[in-house]
């Protein structure tokens, strides 16, 4: 039972981290695009 909970938490944590990472990545990319627009 404990192993099941641990596995679930690990899986949920990894998903959460992936979502956060992709969100941050998109934020950085949009900032980069905005910078490029202002430089031209």
mmCIF file of the N, C-alpha and C atoms, coordinates in Angstrom:
data_MODEL
# 
_entry.id   MODEL 
# 
loop_
_atom_site.group_PDB 
_atom_site.id 
_atom_site.type_symbol 
_atom_site.label_atom_id 
_atom_site.label_alt_id 
_atom_site.label_comp_id 
_atom_site.label_asym_id 
_atom_site.label_entity_id 
_atom_site.label_seq_id 
_atom_site.pdbx_PDB_ins_code 
_atom_site.Cartn_x 
_atom_site.Cartn_y 
_atom_site.Cartn_z 
_atom_site.occupancy 
_atom_site.B_iso_or_equiv 
_atom_site.pdbx_formal_charge 
_atom_site.auth_seq_id 
_atom_site.auth_comp_id 
_atom_site.auth_asym_id 
_atom_site.auth_atom_id 
_atom_site.pdbx_PDB_model_num 
ATOM 1   N N  . UNK A 1 1  ? 0.839  -1.206 0.000   1.00 0.00 ? 1  UNK A N  1 
ATOM 2   C CA . UNK A 1 1  ? 0.000  0.000  0.000   1.00 0.00 ? 1  UNK A CA 1 
ATOM 3   C C  . UNK A 1 1  ? 0.880  1.265  0.000   1.00 0.00 ? 1  UNK A C  1 
ATOM 4   N N  . UNK A 1 2  ? 1.894  1.267  0.830   1.00 0.00 ? 2  UNK A N  1 
ATOM 5   C CA . UNK A 1 2  ? 2.782  2.425  0.919   1.00 0.00 ? 2  UNK A CA 1 
ATOM 6   C C  . UNK A 1 2  ? 3.525  2.650  -0.391  1.00 0.00 ? 2  UNK A C  1 
ATOM 7   N N  . UNK A 1 3  ? 3.951  1.535  -1.003  1.00 0.00 ? 3  UNK A N  1 
ATOM 8   C CA . UNK A 1 3  ? 4.661  1.622  -2.281  1.00 0.00 ? 3  UNK A CA 1 
ATOM 9   C C  . UNK A 1 3  ? 3.762  2.222  -3.360  1.00 0.00 ? 3  UNK A C  1 
ATOM 10  N N  . UNK A 1 4  ? 2.488  1.869  -3.317  1.00 0.00 ? 4  UNK A N  1 
ATOM 11  C CA . UNK A 1 4  ? 1.524  2.376  -4.290  1.00 0.00 ? 4  UNK A CA 1 
ATOM 12  C C  . UNK A 1 4  ? 1.393  3.891  -4.155  1.00 0.00 ? 4  UNK A C  1 
ATOM 13  N N  . UNK A 1 5  ? 1.265  4.351  -2.935  1.00 0.00 ? 5  UNK A N  1 
ATOM 14  C CA . UNK A 1 5  ? 1.144  5.789  -2.674  1.00 0.00 ? 5  UNK A CA 1 
ATOM 15  C C  . UNK A 1 5  ? 2.413  6.515  -3.128  1.00 0.00 ? 5  UNK A C  1 
ATOM 16  N N  . UNK A 1 6  ? 3.572  5.915  -2.815  1.00 0.00 ? 6  UNK A N  1 
ATOM 17  C CA . UNK A 1 6  ? 4.850  6.514  -3.189  1.00 0.00 ? 6  UNK A CA 1 
ATOM 18  C C  . UNK A 1 6  ? 4.965  6.639  -4.704  1.00 0.00 ? 6  UNK A C  1 
ATOM 19  N N  . UNK A 1 7  ? 4.594  5.567  -5.406  1.00 0.00 ? 7  UNK A N  1 
ATOM 20  C CA . UNK A 1 7  ? 4.643  5.559  -6.872  1.00 0.00 ? 7  UNK A CA 1 
ATOM 21  C C  . UNK A 1 7  ? 3.715  6.630  -7.434  1.00 0.00 ? 7  UNK A C  1 
ATOM 22  N N  . UNK A 1 8  ? 2.520  6.743  -6.851  1.00 0.00 ? 8  UNK A N  1 
ATOM 23  C CA . UNK A 1 8  ? 1.545  7.741  -7.309  1.00 0.00 ? 8  UNK A CA 1 
ATOM 24  C C  . UNK A 1 8  ? 2.101  9.151  -7.115  1.00 0.00 ? 8  UNK A C  1 
ATOM 25  N N  . UNK A 1 9  ? 2.662  9.403  -5.930  1.00 0.00 ? 9  UNK A N  1 
ATOM 26  C CA . UNK A 1 9  ? 3.219  10.728 -5.637  1.00 0.00 ? 9  UNK A CA 1 
ATOM 27  C C  . UNK A 1 9  ? 4.377  11.053 -6.579  1.00 0.00 ? 9  UNK A C  1 
ATOM 28  N N  . UNK A 1 10 ? 5.229  10.063 -6.815  1.00 0.00 ? 10 UNK A N  1 
ATOM 29  C CA . UNK A 1 10 ? 6.366  10.258 -7.708  1.00 0.00 ? 10 UNK A CA 1 
ATOM 30  C C  . UNK A 1 10 ? 5.881  10.602 -9.115  1.00 0.00 ? 10 UNK A C  1 
ATOM 31  N N  . UNK A 1 11 ? 4.901  9.842  -9.596  1.00 0.00 ? 11 UNK A N  1 
ATOM 32  C CA . UNK A 1 11 ? 4.359  10.064 -10.934 1.00 0.00 ? 11 UNK A CA 1 
ATOM 33  C C  . UNK A 1 11 ? 3.713  11.440 -11.026 1.00 0.00 ? 11 UNK A C  1 
ATOM 34  N N  . UNK A 1 12 ? 2.917  11.795 -10.000 1.00 0.00 ? 12 UNK A N  1 
ATOM 35  C CA . UNK A 1 12 ? 2.236  13.090 -9.991  1.00 0.00 ? 12 UNK A CA 1 
ATOM 36  C C  . UNK A 1 12 ? 3.257  14.230 -9.949  1.00 0.00 ? 12 UNK A C  1 
ATOM 37  N N  . UNK A 1 13 ? 4.298  14.040 -9.125  1.00 0.00 ? 13 UNK A N  1 
ATOM 38  C CA . UNK A 1 13 ? 5.346  15.053 -9.004  1.00 0.00 ? 13 UNK A CA 1 
ATOM 39  C C  . UNK A 1 13 ? 6.064  15.277 -10.332 1.00 0.00 ? 13 UNK A C  1 
ATOM 40  N N  . UNK A 1 14 ? 6.371  14.181 -11.027 1.00 0.00 ? 14 UNK A N  1 
ATOM 41  C CA . UNK A 1 14 ? 7.054  14.283 -12.317 1.00 0.00 ? 14 UNK A CA 1 
ATOM 42  C C  . UNK A 1 14 ? 6.182  15.015 -13.327 1.00 0.00 ? 14 UNK A C  1 
ATOM 43  N N  . UNK A 1 15 ? 4.897  14.713 -13.338 1.00 0.00 ? 15 UNK A N  1 
ATOM 44  C CA . UNK A 1 15 ? 3.979  15.397 -14.251 1.00 0.00 ? 15 UNK A CA 1 
ATOM 45  C C  . UNK A 1 15 ? 3.944  16.883 -13.936 1.00 0.00 ? 15 UNK A C  1 
ATOM 46  N N  . UNK A 1 16 ? 3.870  17.201 -12.647 1.00 0.00 ? 16 UNK A N  1 
ATOM 47  C CA . UNK A 1 16 ? 3.797  18.589 -12.216 1.00 0.00 ? 16 UNK A CA 1 
ATOM 48  C C  . UNK A 1 16 ? 5.060  19.338 -12.637 1.00 0.00 ? 16 UNK A C  1 
ATOM 49  N N  . UNK A 1 17 ? 6.218  18.702 -12.447 1.00 0.00 ? 17 UNK A N  1 
ATOM 50  C CA . UNK A 1 17 ? 7.496  19.315 -12.817 1.00 0.00 ? 17 UNK A CA 1 
ATOM 51  C C  . UNK A 1 17 ? 7.563  19.530 -14.328 1.00 0.00 ? 17 UNK A C  1 
ATOM 52  N N  . UNK A 1 18 ? 7.089  18.532 -15.086 1.00 0.00 ? 18 UNK A N  1 
ATOM 53  C CA . UNK A 1 18 ? 7.096  18.646 -16.552 1.00 0.00 ? 18 UNK A CA 1 
ATOM 54  C C  . UNK A 1 18 ? 6.217  19.806 -17.001 1.00 0.00 ? 18 UNK A C  1 
ATOM 55  N N  . UNK A 1 19 ? 5.023  19.929 -16.386 1.00 0.00 ? 19 UNK A N  1 
ATOM 56  C CA . UNK A 1 19 ? 4.118  21.020 -16.740 1.00 0.00 ? 19 UNK A CA 1 
ATOM 57  C C  . UNK A 1 19 ? 4.756  22.364 -16.427 1.00 0.00 ? 19 UNK A C  1 
ATOM 58  N N  . UNK A 1 20 ? 5.362  22.468 -15.247 1.00 0.00 ? 20 UNK A N  1 
ATOM 59  C CA . UNK A 1 20 ? 6.025  23.706 -14.835 1.00 0.00 ? 20 UNK A CA 1 
ATOM 60  C C  . UNK A 1 20 ? 7.162  24.050 -15.799 1.00 0.00 ? 20 UNK A C  1 
ATOM 61  N N  . UNK A 1 21 ? 7.955  23.030 -16.150 1.00 0.00 ? 21 UNK A N  1 
ATOM 62  C CA . UNK A 1 21 ? 9.098  23.241 -17.034 1.00 0.00 ? 21 UNK A CA 1 
ATOM 63  C C  . UNK A 1 21 ? 8.646  23.720 -18.408 1.00 0.00 ? 21 UNK A C  1 
ATOM 64  N N  . UNK A 1 22 ? 7.613  23.065 -18.957 1.00 0.00 ? 22 UNK A N  1 
ATOM 65  C CA . UNK A 1 22 ? 7.140  23.464 -20.289 1.00 0.00 ? 22 UNK A CA 1 
ATOM 66  C C  . UNK A 1 22 ? 6.535  24.867 -20.237 1.00 0.00 ? 22 UNK A C  1 
ATOM 67  N N  . UNK A 1 23 ? 5.850  25.178 -19.118 1.00 0.00 ? 23 UNK A N  1 
ATOM 68  C CA . UNK A 1 23 ? 5.272  26.507 -18.959 1.00 0.00 ? 23 UNK A CA 1 
ATOM 69  C C  . UNK A 1 23 ? 6.370  27.563 -18.933 1.00 0.00 ? 23 UNK A C  1 
ATOM 70  N N  . UNK A 1 24 ? 7.416  27.304 -18.129 1.00 0.00 ? 24 UNK A N  1 
ATOM 71  C CA . UNK A 1 24 ? 8.536  28.247 -18.051 1.00 0.00 ? 24 UNK A CA 1 
ATOM 72  C C  . UNK A 1 24 ? 9.237  28.382 -19.394 1.00 0.00 ? 24 UNK A C  1 
ATOM 73  N N  . UNK A 1 25 ? 9.376  27.243 -20.084 1.00 0.00 ? 25 UNK A N  1 
ATOM 74  C CA . UNK A 1 25 ? 10.027 27.251 -21.391 1.00 0.00 ? 25 UNK A CA 1 
ATOM 75  C C  . UNK A 1 25 ? 9.255  28.137 -22.362 1.00 0.00 ? 25 UNK A C  1 
ATOM 76  N N  . UNK A 1 26 ? 7.920  28.027 -22.358 1.00 0.00 ? 26 UNK A N  1 
ATOM 77  C CA . UNK A 1 26 ? 7.101  28.850 -23.256 1.00 0.00 ? 26 UNK A CA 1 
ATOM 78  C C  . UNK A 1 26 ? 7.179  30.317 -22.860 1.00 0.00 ? 26 UNK A C  1 
ATOM 79  N N  . UNK A 1 27 ? 7.240  30.582 -21.540 1.00 0.00 ? 27 UNK A N  1 
ATOM 80  C CA . UNK A 1 27 ? 7.377  31.960 -21.069 1.00 0.00 ? 27 UNK A CA 1 
ATOM 81  C C  . UNK A 1 27 ? 8.680  32.557 -21.599 1.00 0.00 ? 27 UNK A C  1 
ATOM 82  N N  . UNK A 1 28 ? 9.772  31.795 -21.464 1.00 0.00 ? 28 UNK A N  1 
ATOM 83  C CA . UNK A 1 28 ? 11.077 32.274 -21.922 1.00 0.00 ? 28 UNK A CA 1 
ATOM 84  C C  . UNK A 1 28 ? 11.076 32.509 -23.424 1.00 0.00 ? 28 UNK A C  1 
ATOM 85  N N  . UNK A 1 29 ? 10.446 31.595 -24.158 1.00 0.00 ? 29 UNK A N  1 
ATOM 86  C CA . UNK A 1 29 ? 10.413 31.738 -25.611 1.00 0.00 ? 29 UNK A CA 1 
ATOM 87  C C  . UNK A 1 29 ? 9.622  32.965 -26.026 1.00 0.00 ? 29 UNK A C  1 
ATOM 88  N N  . UNK A 1 30 ? 8.497  33.208 -25.362 1.00 0.00 ? 30 UNK A N  1 
ATOM 89  C CA . UNK A 1 30 ? 7.696  34.380 -25.722 1.00 0.00 ? 30 UNK A CA 1 
ATOM 90  C C  . UNK A 1 30 ? 8.454  35.668 -25.383 1.00 0.00 ? 30 UNK A C  1 
ATOM 91  N N  . UNK A 1 31 ? 9.171  35.663 -24.273 1.00 0.00 ? 31 UNK A N  1 
ATOM 92  C CA . UNK A 1 31 ? 9.980  36.832 -23.901 1.00 0.00 ? 31 UNK A CA 1 
ATOM 93  C C  . UNK A 1 31 ? 11.068 37.059 -24.953 1.00 0.00 ? 31 UNK A C  1 
ATOM 94  N N  . UNK A 1 32 ? 11.688 35.981 -25.394 1.00 0.00 ? 32 UNK A N  1 
ATOM 95  C CA . UNK A 1 32 ? 12.732 36.055 -26.416 1.00 0.00 ? 32 UNK A CA 1 
ATOM 96  C C  . UNK A 1 32 ? 12.165 36.641 -27.710 1.00 0.00 ? 32 UNK A C  1 
ATOM 97  N N  . UNK A 1 33 ? 10.969 36.193 -28.096 1.00 0.00 ? 33 UNK A N  1 
ATOM 98  C CA . UNK A 1 33 ? 10.323 36.688 -29.317 1.00 0.00 ? 33 UNK A CA 1 
ATOM 99  C C  . UNK A 1 33 ? 10.020 38.178 -29.180 1.00 0.00 ? 33 UNK A C  1 
ATOM 100 N N  . UNK A 1 34 ? 9.518  38.587 -28.001 1.00 0.00 ? 34 UNK A N  1 
ATOM 101 C CA . UNK A 1 34 ? 9.199  40.001 -27.767 1.00 0.00 ? 34 UNK A CA 1 
ATOM 102 C C  . UNK A 1 34 ? 10.472 40.839 -27.862 1.00 0.00 ? 34 UNK A C  1 
ATOM 103 N N  . UNK A 1 35 ? 11.568 40.336 -27.283 1.00 0.00 ? 35 UNK A N  1 
ATOM 104 C CA . UNK A 1 35 ? 12.849 41.050 -27.355 1.00 0.00 ? 35 UNK A CA 1 
ATOM 105 C C  . UNK A 1 35 ? 13.282 41.226 -28.802 1.00 0.00 ? 35 UNK A C  1 
ATOM 106 N N  . UNK A 1 36 ? 13.137 40.161 -29.594 1.00 0.00 ? 36 UNK A N  1 
ATOM 107 C CA . UNK A 1 36 ? 13.518 40.229 -31.003 1.00 0.00 ? 36 UNK A CA 1 
ATOM 108 C C  . UNK A 1 36 ? 12.697 41.278 -31.739 1.00 0.00 ? 36 UNK A C  1 
ATOM 109 N N  . UNK A 1 37 ? 11.411 41.358 -31.431 1.00 0.00 ? 37 UNK A N  1 
ATOM 110 C CA . UNK A 1 37 ? 10.538 42.337 -32.085 1.00 0.00 ? 37 UNK A CA 1 
ATOM 111 C C  . UNK A 1 37 ? 11.003 43.757 -31.739 1.00 0.00 ? 37 UNK A C  1 
ATOM 112 N N  . UNK A 1 38 ? 11.348 43.986 -30.470 1.00 0.00 ? 38 UNK A N  1 
ATOM 113 C CA . UNK A 1 38 ? 11.758 45.330 -30.058 1.00 0.00 ? 38 UNK A CA 1 
ATOM 114 C C  . UNK A 1 38 ? 13.136 45.704 -30.596 1.00 0.00 ? 38 UNK A C  1 
ATOM 115 N N  . UNK A 1 39 ? 13.973 44.709 -30.837 1.00 0.00 ? 39 UNK A N  1 
ATOM 116 C CA . UNK A 1 39 ? 15.315 45.005 -31.356 1.00 0.00 ? 39 UNK A CA 1 
ATOM 117 C C  . UNK A 1 39 ? 15.278 45.450 -32.811 1.00 0.00 ? 39 UNK A C  1 
ATOM 118 N N  . UNK A 1 40 ? 14.294 44.956 -33.555 1.00 0.00 ? 40 UNK A N  1 
ATOM 119 C CA . UNK A 1 40 ? 14.239 45.328 -34.974 1.00 0.00 ? 40 UNK A CA 1 
ATOM 120 C C  . UNK A 1 40 ? 13.641 46.699 -35.194 1.00 0.00 ? 40 UNK A C  1 
# 
